[in-house]
């Protein structure tokens, strides 16, 4: 995976891995399959707020070569962007309830970010049309907020990234909407446990591949699938940088460095881990319609281990 081009490495858009599927195939008797809703118009960002370089660029985004390693000033900037991202995510989670539209969550997130003088990193990234990703039920990642209202029993991952003072802070969490069944709750619980177990082993000199083993080992205990086609990544002055952080067992090389920042963002499924991409070229759902959950933090490698930057 590390030798693939950008789209294959980050978005996973390969013909071998993705197939269009019939949206009318129901995943189970209790839940309707997700379908695309209507998108609202583009939301403006005040002119005084600095934009990341990729905004309005016609060039496809790339994973920047080399890790994001920071000096004292950079670390403080990363702490600031991470804290804001965490606050925005926490607020977004309070909005999750039956009847709210994912587009309304996007509107609230967009407004809070620009009110704090930051730019919503997803907006305009590779043509992404919204300020946050909202991935509901079988959506693995990159769900586009639209007119669909959340329903009682849904689970939703909200993925927030902010660009503040030239640095990105990136985080996500999966939230419960109303009365969620035990099967979904257990998936979400274990996915979050995978994230924190992976963070706990991080420190200078540790091999990146230990992240994947830690996550995969824990997921296996509950017979959950680990999505292989989407990865963690370096983050800081650029949105996506080396290293590519795999969440499954692997033999990739490389070791963590002091003052380095990157994300860990495991995605687990109850059923198939094979991804299917919608015609919007962003929304990714499980092949069999089974539930998927994700959690993500941006971390800083310190002399004592790892500091979570994206927490309130």
Backbone as CSV, one residue per row, in Angstrom:
resi,resn,N_x,N_y,N_z,CA_x,CA_y,CA_z,C_x,C_y,C_z
1,UNK,0.832,-1.207,0.000,0.000,0.000,0.000,0.861,1.250,0.000
2,UNK,1.993,1.206,0.663,2.818,2.397,0.780,3.445,2.813,-0.541
3,UNK,3.408,1.944,-1.560,3.981,2.295,-2.840,2.911,2.670,-3.852
4,UNK,1.643,2.734,-3.409,0.568,3.147,-4.315,0.594,4.654,-4.491
5,UNK,-0.132,5.151,-5.504,-0.236,6.600,-5.655,-1.154,7.159,-4.592
6,UNK,-1.330,8.497,-4.579,-2.069,9.125,-3.491,-3.472,8.577,-3.344
7,UNK,-4.231,8.518,-4.449,-5.616,8.095,-4.346,-5.724,6.656,-3.871
8,UNK,-4.802,5.808,-4.309,-4.841,4.424,-3.856,-4.478,4.315,-2.386
9,UNK,-3.558,5.138,-1.934,-3.097,5.044,-0.550,-4.095,5.628,0.432
10,UNK,-4.657,6.778,0.091,-5.525,7.421,1.069,-7.002,7.159,0.817
11,UNK,-7.453,7.287,-0.434,-8.862,7.100,-0.721,-9.181,5.663,-1.095
12,UNK,-8.176,4.909,-1.501,-8.403,3.515,-1.847,-9.159,3.320,-3.136
13,UNK,-9.068,4.247,-4.075,-9.888,4.180,-5.271,-9.215,3.302,-6.332
14,UNK,-9.236,1.996,-6.151,-8.725,1.096,-7.162,-9.863,0.242,-7.683
15,UNK,-9.799,-0.092,-8.934,-10.863,-0.886,-9.528,-10.980,-2.249,-8.872
16,UNK,-9.861,-2.763,-8.346,-9.900,-4.080,-7.735,-10.584,-4.062,-6.386
17,UNK,-10.527,-2.922,-5.705,-11.060,-2.868,-4.347,-12.479,-2.334,-4.288
18,UNK,-12.905,-1.595,-5.296,-14.197,-0.946,-5.243,-15.100,-1.428,-6.358
19,UNK,-16.333,-1.659,-6.035,-17.342,-2.026,-7.017,-18.615,-1.256,-6.718
20,UNK,-19.288,-0.792,-7.767,-20.601,-0.184,-7.593,-21.581,-1.304,-7.218
21,UNK,-22.455,-1.033,-6.282,-23.430,-2.035,-5.870,-24.841,-1.458,-5.931
22,UNK,-25.810,-2.337,-5.967,-27.204,-1.934,-6.006,-27.596,-1.347,-4.660
23,UNK,-28.000,-0.084,-4.658,-28.344,0.577,-3.410,-29.620,0.025,-2.782
24,UNK,-30.376,-0.768,-3.528,-31.619,-1.310,-2.988,-31.410,-2.585,-2.185
25,UNK,-30.172,-3.119,-2.174,-29.902,-4.299,-1.378,-29.945,-3.940,0.102
26,UNK,-30.848,-4.529,0.848,-30.995,-4.203,2.263,-29.987,-4.976,3.091
27,UNK,-29.266,-4.337,4.024,-28.282,-5.023,4.850,-28.910,-5.928,5.890
28,UNK,-30.083,-5.598,6.374,-30.786,-6.460,7.308,-32.245,-6.015,7.336
29,UNK,-33.047,-6.758,8.087,-34.483,-6.498,8.071,-34.863,-5.262,8.870
30,UNK,-33.969,-4.768,9.708,-34.309,-3.683,10.611,-33.900,-2.301,10.096
31,UNK,-33.008,-2.252,9.120,-32.415,-0.971,8.750,-32.387,-0.804,7.240
32,UNK,-32.797,0.371,6.784,-32.747,0.696,5.369,-31.320,1.007,4.951
33,UNK,-30.986,0.574,3.754,-29.666,0.884,3.211,-29.547,2.395,3.009
34,UNK,-28.367,2.942,3.257,-28.131,4.366,3.012,-28.309,4.691,1.533
35,UNK,-28.837,5.877,1.278,-28.957,6.385,-0.082,-28.514,7.845,-0.086
36,UNK,-27.967,8.328,-1.200,-27.550,9.735,-1.261,-28.732,10.673,-1.095
37,UNK,-28.506,11.755,-0.351,-29.506,12.801,-0.225,-29.133,14.002,-1.085
38,UNK,-29.810,15.106,-0.856,-29.531,16.331,-1.603,-28.478,17.165,-0.864
39,UNK,-27.609,17.806,-1.625,-26.575,18.656,-1.051,-27.027,20.108,-1.052
40,UNK,-26.681,20.806,0.019,-26.962,22.241,0.092,-25.878,23.007,-0.654
41,UNK,-26.096,24.297,-0.920,-25.085,25.105,-1.621,-23.787,25.218,-0.828
42,UNK,-22.731,25.573,-1.526,-21.409,25.777,-0.924,-21.477,26.806,0.199
43,UNK,-20.829,26.511,1.310,-20.806,27.446,2.436,-19.559,28.312,2.360
44,UNK,-19.716,29.628,2.459,-18.564,30.519,2.313,-17.715,30.585,3.574
45,UNK,-16.463,30.943,3.381,-15.521,31.179,4.470,-15.041,32.619,4.340
46,UNK,-15.077,33.398,5.426,-14.646,34.804,5.347,-13.248,34.942,4.752
47,UNK,-13.057,36.007,4.023,-11.798,36.217,3.308,-10.591,36.330,4.234
48,UNK,-10.807,36.789,5.468,-9.662,37.008,6.353,-9.094,35.706,6.935
49,UNK,-9.809,34.601,6.770,-9.339,33.331,7.316,-8.389,32.666,6.324
50,UNK,-7.151,32.373,6.748,-6.179,31.743,5.838,-6.648,30.376,5.358
51,UNK,-6.424,30.118,4.074,-6.774,28.847,3.464,-5.548,27.938,3.359
52,UNK,-5.762,26.611,3.454,-4.672,25.692,3.125,-4.323,25.827,1.648
53,UNK,-3.106,25.497,1.260,-2.676,25.672,-0.132,-3.518,24.926,-1.157
54,UNK,-4.138,23.798,-0.762,-4.882,23.007,-1.744,-6.230,23.618,-2.130
55,UNK,-6.731,24.556,-1.361,-8.034,25.134,-1.655,-7.967,25.888,-2.986
56,UNK,-8.926,25.626,-3.821,-9.038,26.239,-5.161,-7.938,25.783,-6.122
57,UNK,-7.155,24.790,-5.717,-6.130,24.258,-6.614,-6.731,23.179,-7.495
58,UNK,-6.313,23.147,-8.734,-6.786,22.107,-9.647,-5.931,20.854,-9.590
59,UNK,-4.848,20.926,-8.858,-3.970,19.783,-8.733,-4.531,18.806,-7.693
60,UNK,-4.485,17.501,-7.978,-4.967,16.531,-6.984,-4.077,16.556,-5.753
61,UNK,-4.645,16.418,-4.576,-3.837,16.424,-3.352,-2.939,15.207,-3.288
62,UNK,-1.852,15.336,-2.574,-0.894,14.251,-2.429,-0.489,14.107,-0.969
63,UNK,-0.003,12.923,-0.627,0.614,12.740,0.683,2.025,13.305,0.609
64,UNK,2.317,14.261,1.476,3.619,14.917,1.452,4.697,13.957,1.937
65,UNK,5.832,13.981,1.263,6.932,13.128,1.672,7.580,13.640,2.940
66,UNK,7.984,12.730,3.805,8.635,13.113,5.047,7.651,13.288,6.177
67,UNK,8.072,13.020,7.398,7.183,13.118,8.563,6.975,14.559,9.008
68,UNK,5.938,14.770,9.791,5.667,16.061,10.410,6.328,16.071,11.791
69,UNK,7.504,16.679,11.877,8.240,16.796,13.131,8.385,18.275,13.445
70,UNK,8.120,18.670,14.688,7.954,20.068,15.029,8.938,20.551,16.095
71,UNK,9.219,21.851,16.018,9.904,22.535,17.093,8.909,23.006,18.127
72,UNK,9.380,23.781,19.081,8.515,24.227,20.187,7.316,25.022,19.694
73,UNK,7.533,25.949,18.765,6.422,26.751,18.251,5.418,25.885,17.504
74,UNK,5.924,24.972,16.689,5.040,24.085,15.954,4.203,23.206,16.860
75,UNK,4.808,22.742,17.942,4.061,21.907,18.886,2.924,22.699,19.522
76,UNK,3.188,23.935,19.878,2.128,24.757,20.466,1.009,25.009,19.455
77,UNK,1.371,25.219,18.194,0.357,25.405,17.157,-0.463,24.134,16.972
78,UNK,0.204,22.983,17.028,-0.518,21.721,16.910,-1.453,21.499,18.095
79,UNK,-1.009,21.897,19.276,-1.892,21.779,20.441,-3.130,22.660,20.270
80,UNK,-2.950,23.839,19.717,-4.079,24.754,19.526,-5.065,24.223,18.496
81,UNK,-4.555,23.749,17.367,-5.453,23.227,16.336,-6.126,21.946,16.808
82,UNK,-5.388,21.114,17.535,-5.971,19.886,18.058,-7.065,20.148,19.071
83,UNK,-6.828,21.116,19.942,-7.838,21.444,20.956,-9.111,21.978,20.319
84,UNK,-8.961,22.849,19.304,-10.147,23.369,18.635,-10.896,22.244,17.934
85,UNK,-10.182,21.364,17.254,-10.844,20.243,16.588,-11.631,19.404,17.591
86,UNK,-11.039,19.159,18.758,-11.715,18.376,19.794,-12.972,19.084,20.290
87,UNK,-12.895,20.384,20.480,-14.056,21.143,20.942,-15.173,21.127,19.912
88,UNK,-14.799,21.254,18.649,-15.800,21.221,17.578,-16.461,19.843,17.522
89,UNK,-15.651,18.784,17.625,-16.200,17.434,17.582,-17.133,17.187,18.763
90,UNK,-16.724,17.638,19.931,-17.572,17.473,21.114,-18.916,18.169,20.918
91,UNK,-18.879,19.377,20.386,-20.118,20.112,20.116,-20.966,19.387,19.077
92,UNK,-20.337,18.923,18.012,-21.077,18.216,16.963,-21.781,16.999,17.538
93,UNK,-21.132,16.306,18.455,-21.739,15.130,19.060,-23.000,15.437,19.841
94,UNK,-23.062,16.635,20.421,-24.267,17.003,21.178,-25.466,17.226,20.268
95,UNK,-25.236,17.402,18.988,-26.314,17.651,18.036,-26.962,16.366,17.536
96,UNK,-26.306,15.236,17.775,-26.787,13.967,17.235,-28.059,13.538,17.954
97,UNK,-29.142,13.478,17.198,-30.435,13.038,17.719,-31.326,12.684,16.532
98,UNK,-32.334,11.854,16.741,-33.229,11.508,15.636,-33.869,12.766,15.045
99,UNK,-33.859,12.829,13.720,-34.495,13.942,13.012,-33.548,15.006,12.502
100,UNK,-32.342,15.136,13.101,-31.414,16.145,12.615,-30.789,15.670,11.306
101,UNK,-30.622,16.582,10.379,-30.002,16.246,9.101,-28.484,16.357,9.224
102,UNK,-27.791,15.496,8.515,-26.331,15.584,8.554,-25.860,16.930,7.997
103,UNK,-26.621,17.522,7.096,-26.263,18.845,6.587,-26.350,19.901,7.686
104,UNK,-27.277,19.733,8.619,-27.374,20.669,9.739,-26.152,20.546,10.658
105,UNK,-25.648,19.323,10.816,-24.413,19.148,11.580,-23.267,19.855,10.881
106,UNK,-23.200,19.714,9.559,-22.155,20.392,8.792,-22.240,21.904,8.953
107,UNK,-23.448,22.440,8.914,-23.623,23.879,9.069,-23.108,24.350,10.430
108,UNK,-23.450,23.612,11.481,-23.020,23.995,12.828,-21.498,23.893,12.975
109,UNK,-20.911,22.834,12.438,-19.465,22.657,12.492,-18.766,23.767,11.715
110,UNK,-19.252,24.035,10.528,-18.673,25.088,9.688,-18.651,26.421,10.430
111,UNK,-19.784,26.762,11.041,-19.894,28.054,11.713,-18.961,28.139,12.920
112,UNK,-18.880,27.075,13.709,-18.022,27.101,14.886,-16.551,27.234,14.489
113,UNK,-16.155,26.560,13.430,-14.761,26.627,12.993,-14.405,28.031,12.528
114,UNK,-15.221,28.615,11.671,-14.866,29.947,11.171,-15.012,31.008,12.257
115,UNK,-15.923,30.796,13.210,-16.048,31.736,14.333,-14.778,31.761,15.177
116,UNK,-14.014,30.688,15.119,-12.752,30.609,15.854,-11.545,30.950,14.987
117,UNK,-11.802,31.541,13.829,-10.720,31.996,12.962,-9.979,30.897,12.235
118,UNK,-10.600,29.733,12.121,-9.957,28.590,11.460,-10.693,28.239,10.179
119,UNK,-10.066,27.401,9.389,-10.658,26.938,8.134,-11.023,25.460,8.289
120,UNK,-12.216,25.034,7.823,-12.579,23.610,7.873,-11.808,22.842,6.804
121,UNK,-10.826,22.076,7.214,-9.873,21.459,6.280,-10.507,20.629,5.164
122,UNK,-11.592,19.882,5.411,-12.142,19.081,4.310,-12.701,19.916,3.158
123,UNK,-13.132,21.136,3.415,-13.826,21.940,2.414,-12.888,22.288,1.258
124,UNK,-13.165,21.714,0.108,-12.342,21.963,-1.065,-11.158,21.044,-1.200
125,UNK,-10.985,20.109,-0.271,-9.868,19.170,-0.343,-10.182,18.100,-1.392
126,UNK,-9.473,18.134,-2.500,-9.741,17.183,-3.577,-11.146,17.287,-4.117
127,UNK,-11.768,18.453,-3.950,-13.135,18.657,-4.412,-14.206,18.285,-3.412
128,UNK,-13.813,17.912,-2.178,-14.836,17.570,-1.175,-15.710,18.794,-0.931
129,UNK,-17.052,18.636,-0.953,-17.937,19.805,-0.962,-18.366,20.341,0.395
130,UNK,-18.019,19.674,1.486,-18.521,20.070,2.796,-17.385,20.254,3.803
131,UNK,-17.748,20.699,5.001,-16.761,21.069,6.015,-16.473,19.977,7.026
132,UNK,-17.195,18.877,6.952,-17.024,17.767,7.886,-17.465,16.500,7.169
133,UNK,-16.973,15.347,7.608,-17.451,14.068,7.102,-18.438,13.475,8.104
134,UNK,-19.568,12.999,7.609,-20.570,12.361,8.459,-20.862,10.979,7.886
135,UNK,-20.405,9.940,8.578,-20.486,8.578,8.057,-21.448,7.765,8.923
136,UNK,-22.598,7.430,8.358,-23.698,6.827,9.096,-23.776,5.323,8.837
137,UNK,-23.937,4.541,9.900,-24.196,3.103,9.838,-23.153,2.344,9.021
138,UNK,-23.490,1.915,7.803,-22.551,1.126,7.000,-21.517,1.969,6.276
139,UNK,-21.573,3.285,6.432,-20.576,4.153,5.805,-19.262,4.046,6.573
140,UNK,-18.228,3.575,5.906,-16.924,3.404,6.545,-16.271,4.751,6.818
141,UNK,-16.310,5.650,5.823,-15.668,6.950,5.964,-16.065,7.859,4.808
142,UNK,-15.734,9.139,4.944,-15.880,10.155,3.900,-17.330,10.409,3.480
143,UNK,-18.279,10.157,4.396,-19.663,10.468,4.094,-19.867,11.964,3.938
144,UNK,-20.621,12.358,2.918,-20.880,13.774,2.641,-22.189,14.193,3.311
145,UNK,-22.170,15.220,4.162,-23.407,15.680,4.794,-24.442,16.094,3.747
146,UNK,-25.700,15.663,3.977,-26.743,15.964,3.001,-28.095,16.073,3.697
147,UNK,-29.158,15.883,2.947,-30.504,16.105,3.464,-31.049,14.935,4.271
148,UNK,-30.301,13.834,4.382,-30.804,12.693,5.142,-30.863,13.030,6.620
149,UNK,-32.017,12.753,7.225,-32.174,12.947,8.664,-31.730,11.687,9.399
150,UNK,-31.058,11.860,10.518,-30.678,10.713,11.336,-31.916,10.044,11.904
151,UNK,-31.838,8.728,12.044,-32.956,7.953,12.554,-32.591,7.317,13.891
152,UNK,-33.604,7.032,14.676,-33.391,6.369,15.957,-32.686,5.032,15.725
153,UNK,-31.581,4.819,16.439,-30.829,3.591,16.297,-29.621,3.690,15.389
154,UNK,-29.461,4.833,14.701,-28.285,5.031,13.850,-27.023,5.189,14.694
155,UNK,-25.889,4.885,14.087,-24.599,5.336,14.607,-23.983,6.240,13.550
156,UNK,-23.218,7.246,13.980,-22.648,8.191,13.037,-21.239,8.582,13.465
157,UNK,-20.303,8.445,12.547,-18.957,8.969,12.770,-18.906,10.390,12.231
158,UNK,-18.420,11.302,13.053,-18.213,12.687,12.650,-16.712,12.939,12.657
159,UNK,-16.182,13.334,11.496,-14.739,13.505,11.310,-14.448,14.986,11.094
160,UNK,-13.774,15.593,12.052,-13.513,17.031,12.064,-12.023,17.291,11.874
161,UNK,-11.693,18.188,10.961,-10.320,18.680,10.845,-10.355,20.190,10.683
162,UNK,-9.529,20.879,11.444,-9.462,22.341,11.362,-8.050,22.768,10.973
163,UNK,-7.980,23.875,10.256,-6.697,24.473,9.856,-6.581,25.806,10.577
164,UNK,-5.741,25.826,11.615,-5.625,26.997,12.476,-4.161,27.432,12.541
165,UNK,-3.925,28.692,12.198,-2.559,29.245,12.243,-1.550,28.381,11.489
166,UNK,-2.013,27.806,10.373,-1.117,27.058,9.508,-0.922,25.603,9.862
167,UNK,-1.725,25.058,10.799,-1.568,23.670,11.227,-2.944,22.999,11.294
168,UNK,-2.982,21.726,10.892,-4.223,20.944,10.910,-4.322,20.109,12.182
169,UNK,-5.512,20.080,12.768,-5.844,19.155,13.844,-6.972,18.262,13.372
170,UNK,-6.831,16.941,13.528,-7.719,15.969,12.878,-8.207,14.957,13.908
171,UNK,-9.536,14.778,13.994,-10.093,13.858,14.981,-11.473,13.387,14.547
172,UNK,-11.899,12.246,15.058,-13.255,11.779,14.785,-13.724,10.868,15.909
173,UNK,-15.042,10.695,15.974,-15.633,9.774,16.948,-16.960,9.289,16.391
174,UNK,-17.395,8.136,16.866,-18.682,7.577,16.473,-19.679,7.779,17.613
175,UNK,-20.836,8.327,17.270,-21.856,8.698,18.253,-23.116,7.854,18.058
176,UNK,-23.879,7.715,19.160,-25.147,6.998,19.131,-26.286,7.976,18.890
177,UNK,-27.223,7.577,18.043,-28.417,8.382,17.797,-29.621,7.663,18.390
178,UNK,-30.121,8.179,19.490,-31.290,7.577,20.122,-30.999,6.225,20.732
179,UNK,-31.931,5.292,20.541,-31.855,3.965,21.155,-31.089,3.025,20.222
180,UNK,-29.822,2.843,20.495,-28.944,2.023,19.654,-28.842,0.614,20.242
181,UNK,-28.925,-0.404,19.386,-28.935,-1.778,19.891,-27.556,-2.198,20.401
182,UNK,-27.545,-3.298,21.141,-26.319,-3.763,21.789,-25.241,-4.133,20.782
183,UNK,-25.634,-4.671,19.644,-24.663,-5.071,18.632,-23.861,-3.863,18.141
184,UNK,-24.564,-2.769,17.873,-23.882,-1.561,17.409,-23.056,-0.942,18.528
185,UNK,-23.598,-0.937,19.733,-22.865,-0.361,20.864,-21.549,-1.091,21.109
186,UNK,-21.560,-2.409,20.989,-20.346,-3.173,21.221,-19.305,-2.874,20.154
187,UNK,-19.717,-2.766,18.920,-18.791,-2.420,17.839,-18.129,-1.079,18.111
188,UNK,-18.913,-0.096,18.497,-18.376,1.239,18.763,-17.413,1.192,19.946
189,UNK,-17.786,0.480,20.994,-16.933,0.375,22.178,-15.572,-0.228,21.830
190,UNK,-15.574,-1.316,21.099,-14.325,-2.008,20.777,-13.468,-1.169,19.834
191,UNK,-14.091,-0.465,18.909,-13.334,0.400,17.999,-12.602,1.490,18.780
192,UNK,-13.278,2.089,19.743,-12.629,3.106,20.577,-11.502,2.486,21.406
193,UNK,-11.735,1.291,21.927,-10.677,0.608,22.683,-9.450,0.364,21.803
194,UNK,-9.678,0.004,20.547,-8.556,-0.226,19.619,-7.707,1.025,19.476
195,UNK,-8.363,2.174,19.350,-7.624,3.424,19.213,-6.743,3.669,20.428
196,UNK,-7.305,3.567,21.619,-6.543,3.902,22.817,-5.466,2.859,23.118
197,UNK,-5.708,1.610,22.792,-4.660,0.603,22.953,-3.490,0.890,22.022
198,UNK,-3.793,1.332,20.804,-2.731,1.669,19.854,-1.937,2.877,20.323
199,UNK,-2.622,3.893,20.825,-1.925,5.081,21.327,-1.007,4.722,22.488
200,UNK,-1.436,3.786,23.311,-0.676,3.455,24.523,0.685,2.846,24.226
201,UNK,0.894,2.298,23.025,2.181,1.668,22.714,3.105,2.618,21.953
202,UNK,2.646,3.829,21.662,3.439,4.764,20.867,4.504,5.465,21.707
203,UNK,5.692,5.624,21.146,6.822,6.289,21.800,7.950,6.396,20.782
204,UNK,8.941,7.242,21.050,10.073,7.340,20.118,10.730,5.982,19.887
205,UNK,11.000,5.672,18.625,11.669,4.427,18.281,10.768,3.234,18.076
206,UNK,9.491,3.357,18.430,8.563,2.240,18.240,8.239,2.102,16.752
207,UNK,8.177,0.870,16.274,7.835,0.629,14.873,6.355,0.927,14.625
208,UNK,6.079,1.581,13.493,4.693,1.891,13.146,3.841,0.628,13.050
209,UNK,4.443,-0.462,12.611,3.666,-1.678,12.387,3.054,-2.228,13.673
210,UNK,3.589,-1.808,14.834,3.012,-2.268,16.094,1.618,-1.688,16.322
211,UNK,1.339,-0.540,15.684,-0.017,0.026,15.763,-1.011,-0.939,15.141
212,UNK,-0.698,-1.401,13.926,-1.599,-2.316,13.246,-1.794,-3.620,13.999
213,UNK,-0.718,-4.159,14.544,-0.837,-5.413,15.288,-1.702,-5.237,16.526
214,UNK,-1.509,-4.135,17.238,-2.283,-3.891,18.461,-3.778,-3.796,18.147
215,UNK,-4.116,-3.057,17.093,-5.519,-2.900,16.703,-6.098,-4.227,16.235
216,UNK,-5.372,-4.911,15.372,-5.870,-6.157,14.795,-6.068,-7.228,15.863
217,UNK,-5.124,-7.320,16.793,-5.233,-8.310,17.866,-6.491,-8.091,18.693
218,UNK,-6.774,-6.827,19.021,-7.947,-6.551,19.853,-9.240,-6.787,19.079
219,UNK,-9.263,-6.381,17.821,-10.470,-6.596,17.006,-10.762,-8.082,16.832
220,UNK,-9.714,-8.881,16.688,-9.888,-10.322,16.496,-10.582,-10.986,17.682
221,UNK,-10.377,-10.445,18.870,-11.005,-11.031,20.049,-12.528,-11.011,19.944
222,UNK,-13.052,-10.048,19.187,-14.501,-9.898,19.061,-14.982,-10.249,17.654
223,UNK,-14.068,-10.780,16.844,-14.367,-11.198,15.474,-14.875,-10.047,14.612
224,UNK,-14.331,-8.871,14.839,-14.643,-7.731,13.979,-13.624,-7.634,12.858
225,UNK,-14.070,-7.122,11.724,-13.164,-6.894,10.614,-12.439,-5.576,10.765
226,UNK,-11.183,-5.528,10.319,-10.387,-4.300,10.324,-10.251,-3.821,8.884
227,UNK,-10.741,-2.633,8.606,-10.676,-2.091,7.252,-9.224,-1.809,6.888
228,UNK,-8.804,-2.295,5.733,-7.414,-2.183,5.317,-7.173,-1.032,4.339
229,UNK,-8.206,-0.531,3.723,-8.017,0.342,2.566,-7.921,1.821,2.917
230,UNK,-8.052,2.143,4.191,-7.955,3.540,4.631,-7.014,3.606,5.825
231,UNK,-6.275,4.682,5.935,-5.090,4.693,6.791,-5.028,5.934,7.670
232,UNK,-4.222,5.840,8.733,-3.801,7.028,9.450,-2.664,7.684,8.676
233,UNK,-2.240,8.857,9.143,-1.290,9.631,8.337,-0.623,10.710,9.169
234,UNK,0.538,11.140,8.715,1.142,12.321,9.297,0.239,13.517,9.082
235,UNK,0.228,14.417,10.046,-0.607,15.614,9.946,0.082,16.749,10.680
236,UNK,-0.078,17.943,10.180,0.555,19.123,10.787,0.433,20.301,9.856
237,UNK,1.544,20.726,9.314,1.504,21.827,8.357,0.787,21.438,7.072
238,UNK,0.769,20.152,6.791,-0.026,19.636,5.678,-1.091,18.694,6.236
239,UNK,-2.154,18.508,5.461,-3.286,17.694,5.888,-2.886,16.217,5.954
240,UNK,-2.170,15.748,4.942,-1.773,14.346,4.891,-0.304,14.235,4.522
241,UNK,0.465,13.598,5.381,1.903,13.430,5.179,2.292,12.008,5.560
242,UNK,3.539,11.659,5.263,4.069,10.403,5.778,4.138,10.480,7.308
243,UNK,4.008,9.362,8.015,3.914,8.005,7.497,2.477,7.612,7.165
244,UNK,2.321,6.593,6.337,1.034,5.931,6.182,0.902,4.945,7.333
245,UNK,-0.116,5.134,8.158,-0.291,4.319,9.371,-1.343,3.246,9.091
246,UNK,-0.891,1.999,8.991,-1.795,0.889,8.714,-2.400,0.367,10.013
247,UNK,-3.680,0.021,9.971,-4.401,-0.404,11.170,-4.512,-1.920,11.295
248,UNK,-3.894,-2.653,10.386,-3.925,-4.112,10.407,-2.500,-4.646,10.491
249,UNK,-2.344,-5.928,10.761,-1.010,-6.517,10.856,-0.265,-6.335,9.539
250,UNK,0.994,-5.891,9.626,1.757,-5.597,8.425,3.244,-5.669,8.744
251,UNK,4.043,-5.592,7.710,5.498,-5.653,7.870,6.172,-4.385,7.377
252,UNK,5.413,-3.283,7.297,6.007,-2.022,6.853,7.081,-1.562,7.838
253,UNK,8.094,-0.906,7.326,9.171,-0.418,8.175,8.888,0.968,8.713
254,UNK,9.865,1.527,9.378,9.754,2.874,9.918,9.480,2.896,11.407
255,UNK,10.034,3.927,12.054,9.863,4.077,13.500,9.439,5.498,13.855
256,UNK,8.735,5.618,14.954,8.243,6.913,15.425,9.392,7.785,15.897
257,UNK,9.215,9.108,15.704,10.252,10.071,16.053,9.757,11.067,17.089
258,UNK,10.654,11.523,17.931,10.319,12.522,18.929,9.771,13.776,18.254
259,UNK,8.686,14.319,18.806,8.036,15.551,18.331,7.339,15.383,16.984
260,UNK,7.030,14.150,16.636,6.299,13.852,15.406,4.801,13.825,15.692
261,UNK,3.993,14.236,14.702,2.540,14.170,14.836,1.944,13.345,13.701
262,UNK,0.993,12.499,14.064,0.262,11.715,13.064,-1.054,11.250,13.667
263,UNK,-1.926,10.726,12.807,-3.216,10.236,13.274,-3.217,8.717,13.344
264,UNK,-4.038,8.213,14.240,-4.416,6.805,14.267,-5.936,6.800,14.187
265,UNK,-6.518,6.018,13.267,-7.960,6.121,13.039,-8.559,4.786,12.599
266,UNK,-8.564,3.785,13.479,-9.066,2.460,13.100,-10.539,2.487,12.713
267,UNK,-10.857,1.678,11.692,-12.226,1.470,11.229,-12.531,-0.014,11.325
268,UNK,-13.533,-0.388,12.107,-13.921,-1.783,12.291,-15.313,-2.019,11.728
269,UNK,-15.552,-3.266,11.307,-16.866,-3.625,10.782,-17.373,-4.890,11.460
270,UNK,-18.688,-5.054,11.460,-19.289,-6.284,11.958,-19.195,-7.380,10.912
271,UNK,-19.255,-6.983,9.634,-19.213,-7.955,8.546,-18.047,-7.718,7.609
272,UNK,-18.353,-7.595,6.327,-17.313,-7.457,5.305,-16.525,-6.163,5.487
273,UNK,-15.224,-6.245,5.227,-14.377,-5.043,5.233,-14.170,-4.502,3.824
274,UNK,-14.758,-5.161,2.829,-14.593,-4.692,1.456,-15.378,-3.404,1.241
275,UNK,-14.732,-2.362,0.700,-15.402,-1.077,0.522,-16.042,-0.918,-0.855
276,UNK,-17.132,-0.184,-0.870,-17.816,0.182,-2.103,-17.935,1.700,-2.124
277,UNK,-17.583,2.309,-3.236,-17.642,3.770,-3.313,-18.837,4.204,-4.147
278,UNK,-19.518,5.231,-3.659,-20.643,5.791,-4.395,-20.167,6.608,-5.586
279,UNK,-21.126,7.019,-6.404,-20.800,7.801,-7.592,-20.251,9.187,-7.272
280,UNK,-20.385,9.633,-6.014,-19.811,10.940,-5.655,-18.291,10.870,-5.501
281,UNK,-17.744,9.642,-5.596,-16.299,9.397,-5.483,-15.723,9.707,-4.102
282,UNK,-16.580,9.791,-3.109,-16.129,10.002,-1.725,-16.749,8.996,-0.759
283,UNK,-18.065,8.900,-0.749,-18.750,8.081,0.246,-18.391,6.607,0.081
284,UNK,-17.898,6.004,1.164,-17.457,4.608,1.145,-18.304,3.810,2.126
285,UNK,-18.932,2.745,1.632,-19.775,1.902,2.475,-19.280,0.464,2.427
286,UNK,-19.709,-0.329,3.413,-19.326,-1.736,3.426,-20.060,-2.481,2.314
287,UNK,-19.381,-3.459,1.758,-19.906,-4.226,0.626,-21.229,-4.900,0.962
288,UNK,-21.358,-5.404,2.182,-22.555,-6.154,2.558,-23.550,-5.326,3.361
289,UNK,-23.298,-4.026,3.511,-24.210,-3.177,4.268,-24.088,-3.312,5.769
290,UNK,-23.071,-3.995,6.248,-22.909,-4.171,7.698,-22.353,-2.910,8.337
291,UNK,-22.582,-2.766,9.632,-22.181,-1.569,10.361,-20.670,-1.405,10.417
292,UNK,-20.248,-0.134,10.424,-18.831,0.205,10.565,-18.704,1.339,11.570
293,UNK,-17.610,1.356,12.327,-17.352,2.415,13.310,-15.901,2.862,13.199
294,UNK,-15.642,4.096,13.607,-14.289,4.666,13.528,-14.075,5.652,14.666
295,UNK,-12.828,5.699,15.163,-12.380,6.736,16.091,-11.006,7.202,15.640
296,UNK,-10.699,8.466,15.922,-9.430,9.032,15.459,-8.929,10.106,16.424
297,UNK,-7.621,10.092,16.641,-6.948,11.181,17.352,-5.687,11.575,16.588
298,UNK,-5.302,12.834,16.748,-3.971,13.293,16.367,-3.098,13.202,17.604
299,UNK,-1.923,12.552,17.474,-1.039,12.399,18.625,0.327,13.023,18.344
300,UNK,0.987,13.391,19.421,2.354,13.915,19.394,3.248,12.916,20.111
301,UNK,4.332,12.503,19.468,5.277,11.593,20.106,6.179,12.410,21.042
302,UNK,6.181,12.037,22.314,6.972,12.721,23.333,8.015,11.764,23.895
303,UNK,8.913,12.280,24.711,9.960,11.415,25.285,9.371,10.362,26.209
304,UNK,8.165,10.618,26.725,7.527,9.684,27.651,6.508,8.776,26.988
305,UNK,6.242,8.986,25.684,5.240,8.173,25.001,4.508,8.965,23.949
306,UNK,3.218,9.219,24.160,2.427,9.962,23.202,1.444,10.865,23.934
307,UNK,1.281,12.069,23.412,0.308,13.034,23.929,-0.833,13.132,22.924
308,UNK,-2.057,12.971,23.406,-3.226,13.132,22.545,-3.517,14.618,22.412
309,UNK,-3.420,15.136,21.193,-3.621,16.559,20.975,-5.084,16.926,20.773
310,UNK,-5.878,15.963,20.331,-7.279,16.239,19.987,-8.215,15.785,21.098
311,UNK,-8.031,16.378,22.266,-8.963,16.165,23.358,-9.158,17.474,24.109
312,UNK,-10.351,17.639,24.660,-10.691,18.896,25.336,-10.006,18.971,26.701
